[in-house]
């Protein structure tokens, strides 16, 4: 068995402000040096929750997301 270093790009801390996962934070990769507009957060084998940026003008190493719907 060999171990290989997996290179990852920059990430931010995404805080989920409301919805079923309210108060949780997850680490997500940035897209073109910005927080992703939406996040699909899997919670089990059959359920995914979609969150979107609370405000478009966020910067820094964290961003706040609001709940949209269960996918």
C-alpha positions as CSV (number, residue, x, y, z in Angstrom):
1,X,0.0,0.0,0.0
2,X,1.4,3.4,-0.9
3,X,0.5,6.8,0.4
4,X,0.4,9.7,-1.9
5,X,0.1,13.3,-1.1
6,X,-3.1,14.7,-2.5
7,X,-2.8,18.4,-3.4
8,X,-5.8,20.5,-2.6
9,X,-6.5,24.1,-3.5
10,X,-7.5,26.9,-1.2
11,X,-10.5,26.5,1.1
12,X,-12.9,28.6,3.2
13,X,-15.0,27.8,6.2
14,X,-18.7,27.8,5.2
15,X,-21.1,28.6,8.1
16,X,-24.6,27.2,7.6
17,X,-26.8,29.9,9.1
18,X,-30.2,28.2,9.1
19,X,-32.1,25.1,7.9
20,X,-31.6,21.5,9.0
21,X,-27.8,22.0,9.5
22,X,-28.0,25.4,11.3
23,X,-24.9,26.3,13.1
24,X,-22.5,23.9,11.5
25,X,-19.4,24.8,9.6
26,X,-17.8,22.9,6.8
27,X,-14.6,23.4,4.8
28,X,-15.2,23.9,1.0
29,X,-12.9,24.7,-1.9
30,X,-13.0,28.1,-3.4
31,X,-14.1,28.7,-7.1
32,X,-12.1,31.3,-9.0
33,X,-10.8,32.7,-5.7
34,X,-14.3,33.2,-4.3
35,X,-16.7,31.2,-2.1
36,X,-18.9,29.0,-4.2
37,X,-22.4,30.4,-4.9
38,X,-24.1,27.2,-3.8
39,X,-23.2,24.2,-1.7
40,X,-24.7,20.7,-1.9
41,X,-24.2,19.1,1.5
42,X,-24.8,15.4,1.6
43,X,-26.2,14.2,5.0
44,X,-26.6,10.5,4.2
45,X,-26.8,8.2,1.2
46,X,-30.1,9.6,0.0
47,X,-30.4,13.2,1.3
48,X,-28.6,16.3,0.2
49,X,-29.3,19.9,1.3
50,X,-28.6,22.9,-0.9
51,X,-27.3,26.1,0.6
52,X,-26.5,29.4,-1.1
53,X,-24.4,32.4,-0.2
54,X,-26.2,34.7,2.3
55,X,-24.6,37.8,0.6
56,X,-22.7,38.0,-2.7
57,X,-20.1,40.4,-1.3
58,X,-18.3,38.1,1.2
59,X,-14.6,38.0,1.5
60,X,-11.9,36.5,3.7
61,X,-11.5,32.9,4.8
62,X,-15.1,32.3,5.7
63,X,-18.6,32.8,4.2
64,X,-22.2,32.5,5.5
65,X,-24.8,30.3,3.7
66,X,-28.6,30.1,3.9
67,X,-30.7,27.0,3.4
68,X,-32.5,26.6,0.0
69,X,-34.0,23.2,-0.2
70,X,-33.6,19.4,0.3
71,X,-32.4,17.8,-3.0
